[in-house]
Amino acid sequence: MEEVFSIVLVIIGALVGAGFTSGQEIYSFFYSYGSIGIIGIIITCCLISLMVHKSLKIIYSNKINSYDEFLNIFIKNEKITKAISVVINILLLVTFYIMVAGFGAYFEQEIGLKRIIGSSILVIMVTIVFFTSVKGVMKVSEYIVPLLIIFIIIIGGTNLLTINSNAEVLCIKKGWLLSCVIYCSYNIILLIPVLISIRKQITKKENIKYISILCGIFMIIMSLMLYVLLMRANVELASLEMPIVYVIRNFFKSFKTIYAFIILMSIFTTAISIGIGLLQNISNDRRRYTQSVIFMCITSLIVSNFGFSKLVNLMYPFFGYIGIIQLIYIINKK
């Protein structure tokens, strides 16, 4: 079971970036639709679990080593495959931008510094890592993810014991089911490279079932805990870049410092993993690698000024719609 849990932690780590840990994704895709968002969370996490199961079986059985090979299972046209690869690389770049924007948003909301300062700190850190050693930083994520899971369960449980039973929940809004599909869709696009990278760690095919089930369970628990935490907020959540951070700062002050560390480290390690995934796709030599790093980091500072929540709410749904095609292919694959 040690193998199963270690792989589950890698997958969870890929799913819970700045958007998730800040509460922005839970608010935008579920909470904003009212109480039906709770059903939405359960449906979405079950769908993610199913996609992890089917994708890993395809990757494991066909010994797939790259996203192109994965796409070739469904699409035989080379031009279409290359076009999809370009879209995937753009999504990776945008996700890197969102991590940088999220880092800046934390400093702006919680410390009062201009977001460009926080974004610049992250850019400097990732640039150093890209040109030195990535393995050490990625090793840190193995400890950060369990801490994040444990912390969310502890603070979520504490919240459930003390929350007012009359806490207000928004009225049910239309479009919640489509929101569930979109959330799953763009996450699976980002998750496929991770699933490909862990193929060789899977020693038994039957372990795929346990990996996918545990991923679904952990995601349901964590997402529901964050949903209920949002019920604590006494301000308009749409005005907050990081709603969960606001709730913890105002209602669970004793947890503020540790959550700050966890969320910032989660953003940092996610930015590294996303950045490396993109660099491996687009850089054929050292010179191209250097140019790509400089381009990513400079443009991320420009794009981060657009705003963290705006990027999440605009770009993730956009790629989510595109990714629905991939979901259909995976579901129909026997």
Phi, psi and omega in degrees: 000341179299320177299315181298311182295321180296322178290320178301319180296322177296316181293314178300320179300325179286331183277332187253076176270207183298321182297319182284306186295334179279345182089356183294319179292316180298320178293310187293318188264344184227302186298322182295347179265005177088200185297335178295343178298333178294315175297321179301318179299314181296315179298314183298314182293325175294322179293318176299317178301316178297317180294322177297316181297309183292319181295316180296323178296318178296313182295317182291314184292326183262003179050053184281137182243353181210164179295325178299318178296322178297315180294326181295341176296326184258325187238122183267347181280117184296322181295318179295319179300316179295322179296319179294323178298322178296316179299318180297317179295323177295319178297319177299318180295315179297320179295322175298317177302318182294324177297316179297317179295322179295320177298315179294322180297323179297312181297324181289315184287320188263331184248339179089008177278154176298142186300332181297332180291311178298317179298320180295323178300314180295317181300317179297317181297312183290327178298316177301315181294317180301329182261001179237265183226127180267327187302319181298318180293318180295332177295327179299324182297335178294336178263330182292317183298312176300321177299317180297314180299311181298316183295315181297321179293318180295309183290328177293319177295317177300319180296318181297327181285336187244352185290146178292126181296344180263014180306138186281136174237140182299154174294153181294132178246155179285159176093003185294324182291319176297322178299322178299314182295318180297317179300314178296318187301306184288332177292324179291324176303315180288334186277332184306313178301325179293316180296324177295320183292336183261003183306314185290345178279346181273114184267336180230133181298326181294340178294337180302322179298313182292323178299312183293321180295314180296323177300314179298316181296312180298319181293322178297311182299310183295318182294317180294322178298317179292322178302312182291327176299324180296335179293344179286333188301137179249021177228172177290112185296331181297340182273353183259137175285321183228082186299321180294322178298320177298315182297315181295320180297323186266335185239344179224061188300329181292342180263356189301312185294315182293324179290326176300315179298314183296314183292320180291321178291325177297316178297316182299309182292326177293318178299321179295311183295319178294316181298316180294321177301318179291315181299323178294329181283328190247353184248118181265338181215177185296320181296314179297323179299312180299315179298320181293319178299313180298316179299312181302313187289318180292313181293330179296325178293325179289312184291327182298337177292344178294333179113134183298305183296324179294320179295316180299313185284341180263311190278319181298313176299322180301311179287334176298318177298318179296320184288347179301325178300317180295319178303315181298317179299315183294316181298320184280346182289126181270000000 
